[in-house]
Each structure stands twice: as structure tokens, then as C-alpha cells.
Amino acid sequence: MPFYLLMKKRLVILGATGSIGRSALDVVSCNKEHIEVLGLTANTQTDALGDAVREFKPKYAAITNPDAFKTFTGAKDISGVEFMPPETGVEQLAAHPDADIVLNAIVGAAGLKASLAAVKAGKRLALANKESMVIGGDLINRAASESGAEVIPVDSEHSAIWQALIPGRKSEVRRILLTGSGGPFRQTPREDFDTITKAQALNHPTWNMGAKITIDSATMMNKALEVIEAVNLFRVTADKIEVVIHPQSIIHSLVEFVDNSIIAQLSHPDMRLPISYALFYPERRPAENGHFSLSEVGSLTFQKPDFDKFVLLHMAFEVVKTGGTAAAVFNAANEIAVAAFLQDVVKFSRIPDIVIHTLDRHTVISDPSLEQILEADRWARETAGKMLG
């Protein structure tokens, strides 16, 4: 048996009731001899958390919503689990001394503090919360260098890049080709964006994800954030990142080296693969699902993104060049705009307008501290909120 699998690993899943968290629990259930759940967290989905606690019997759990916490901890059939305080439980579990791996599947900027706590504690951070690297990449990279922590991406695209980088050296990389499906409106004319409904925007052609990430895919903000994440995660400049629209979502990303060879990672769109890879790296675990056949897949197509239609994707490259607190504002304003769209407050076409106008009003701070990043995030949310008018 490989050395890495000799000792059972103890896993904490932050955001255990979301799509990534549920997929991670599925991976655990197929590998119970090698990994066990130490802790689980959720925000408000207490029923789903209760089911997971009963099945996986973690020692610890945390519910970040105080009202949901009070209700859930009174459940009579939940025993043998210690509940952490709502205000600090996520960060406590992220840095818990008994944890070997922390999977951060929290959605949005709320995941940054937990990522930092895990990295400062020297954990392996399986990172599905892309916003951590988007708004606090420099802080995480510095902390990881000091503690020796590993940061392994769980996003399918960044996991593919991680895997494709292995055959060469960083100095030999010419380009990172970041693929994206193009979302549900890849072929929709820009002039029709005013009439897009919530149901249409939530109908992703390839992936089954949470509502916020699905809307981000529809605006291509998800890919915009992934551009910034790739720059910080792989420590490359933005001019080495190229976005390629690949509707079939079979090639998850590619790396081109200086000798003109291109290494790609292919699989059916299934988040259990990158999750498993992050949890067990450098080993690969057998999987029964999604056997891949090129003949069944048939043709694969590629095209350039339409930056005029998906302006947030274009903006991501400018945000990277600006640096500092720009990414925190870019992300926070989008979270407010997307929430407003999901609540039927604004039209789909207004999402990028709110983000752009908020960013235009921000005075960027270079090399910010955690406190300055969080203040920029707060300011952006307040400013974007005022624009909803």
C-alpha cells in the first residue's frame, strides 16, 4: 500500500451540505478505510447536516447561523458530537490539531478566514472556495510558505491545471488554457440579456451546482474569478492565462509548454474526481463512476470567449493587473448583485453594471492586510447595495 494511505486521514468539511460538500461525503463513503470525517459545518441546512452527522459520526460539528444552531442542537437523536460555537466554530475546526485535511467548500468571501486558519495551522487545504485565493491569495501563499501547508485546488479547472503541470517545470510553461463551458447564454445575443429569467440562468447545460455559482457561470463571472484564482494559485502573470470556451466540459483545462506540447486533463464533468485527487494526492483512488470513452464523447469543440458580451470576464484581467483590494471589491459587489437577481430585485443584465460601478468608486489599497481586505469587502457590499435602489 502507498505510504500516504497507510494512516487513515481525518477530514474536516467546511460547507458540508452544499454540492461540493455532498460530493466529498460520497468520496469518503467509498474510501472509509483510508479517510474519516472529523468535523462538518453548515450554515442553515440543518436537516442535511443532521443526516450527514448520523451517517459519518464526526466528533465535531458547527452551524454558523445562530438561530439554526439553537434549533438543531436541541435535536434528541443527535448524540456523540460536540458542537462548536457559531461565531468561531468554522475557524476552530479549520485549524483543529486532529485534522489532517480541511476541505473548504464554503461559498463566497466568507471562506477566507477559514482558509487562512487551516493554512496557518499547516493543514492540507483542499480548496473549493475560490474566493479565498481571489481576494486573499497573497496572504494564503505567505502563510503556506511559513507553515509548510499544502493548498490543492478542488475546482475542476484548477485541479486539471495542477495535474497538467506535473510533467514539466514552471519555467517551461508558456500558457495556461483555462476552459469554460460558456454557460447557458453562450449563444444568446447580448441584446436579449434584459429578458433572461432566473429559471433560465439557473439551467446550466453541464454542471449541477449551487444557485450562486450557477448564476456566476451564466455571467461568466465564475470564469473571471478562476482567472484571478489561477494567477494566485500557480503564481503566474495574467498574460499566461487564456480562456477557451469548450461547451462539452470534457477537457477541464490545459497547459502548454515551451516546446509546443500541450497537456490536458479529460473526464466527464463530475466533481468527485478533483475532490478525490485533492484528498489523496499524490495517490489516485479507484472510481466506479463516469468511465470515460472518447468514441462515446464524439467531437470536442473550442472557441474564443466573447468579451463584449461577458464583460466581467474581461474585467478580471484588469483586476489582476490592478492588484491589492480590487479583487475583494470585484467579488463582493458581484455577490450582492447575484443575491439581488436571485431575489428578483434586479435584472440579469444589471449584474455586471453593479460590479463595474462599485469597482469604479473604490480606492485600491496595495498589499493589503486581512483587515483591509475585509473592510474593502464590507465597503463594496454596502456600496453595491445602495445601487440596487
Number of C-alpha atoms within 10 A of each C-alpha: 5 7 7 13 14 10 10 14 20 17 25 29 28 31 28 27 27 20 14 27 23 19 19 24 21 13 20 21 15 14 16 13 13 15 21 19 23 24 30 29 30 27 21 17 17 19 11 14 24 20 13 18 22 14 11 17 20 20 15 19 28 28 28 20 16 14 12 16 20 12 10 19 18 9 10 7 9 14 12 12 17 13 18 20 16 20 13 13 18 31 20 16 27 30 23 19 11 14 20 21 27 28 30 29 26 29 21 17 21 13 23 27 18 25 31 24 21 32 28 20 19 22 25 22 28 27 26 27 27 29 26 27 29 27 31 27 22 19 18 25 19 13 19 22 13 12 14 15 19 19 22 22 27 29 22 24 24 27 22 25 24 21 18 19 21 11 10 14 9 13 8 12 19 18 20 27 22 24 27 25 26 27 26 21 23 18 9 11 9 14 9 10 16 11 11 14 14 16 9 13 20 22 18 19 14 17 15 15 17 13 16 19 19 21 27 22 24 24 28 28 26 20 24 25 24 26 24 27 25 26 21 21 22 14 13 15 15 20 12 15 19 15 19 19 20 22 20 19 24 22 22 25 27 26 27 20 20 12 9 11 11 16 21 17 18 15 17 18 17 17 19 22 23 23 28 23 19 27 26 16 14 10 14 12 14 10 13 6 10 12 8 12 10 11 7 7 11 7 8 12 11 13 12 11 21 15 12 10 18 20 17 27 24 17 18 22 19 15 22 19 14 14 17 22 26 27 27 29 33 32 24 28 29 27 23 21 27 27 16 18 20 20 10 12 13 17 18 24 17 17 24 22 18 24 26 19 15 24 24 13 11 16 12 18 15 12 13 17 15 15 9 16 22 22 15 25 23 15 18 27 21 15 22 24 16 11 13 13 7
